[in-house]
Amino acid sequence: MFRKQEKTLPLGEFEVLVMTSVLAAGQEAYGANIHEEIETLVSGSREVSLGSVYTTLDRLEQKGYLRSWTGESTPERGGRAKRYYEVQASGQRALRAALEPMRRAWNIVEAAR
């Protein structure tokens, strides 16, 4: 029996950063922590707004690459709950596909040293 090949939608540079940051944040992958992880990845080379992070998280969830859920409300947040994110298997495949050309490019750069 043949399995239907699912179509992988390409990722933009910022989507790659957001998905990588969701993975890096692990079980604490919610908006503010994901934003901090992105800030670490870009290390001051560009400004990243929290709004752009949330917009991208929504888009990646619509593509089926992320899943989100609402956690418990906390008194520290005035009774508001955090929205957590995790990368789905399809997101892992898309991320690998997006990063593979960069890995090959890096190997060439290293070999040219």
Buried (B, 14 or more C-beta within 10 A) or exposed (E): EEEEEEEBBEBEEBBBBBBBBBBBBEEEBBBEBBBBBBBEBBEEEEEBEEEBBBEBBEBBBEBBBBEBEEEEEEEEEEEEEBBBBBBBEBBEEBBEEBBEEEEEEEEEEEEEE
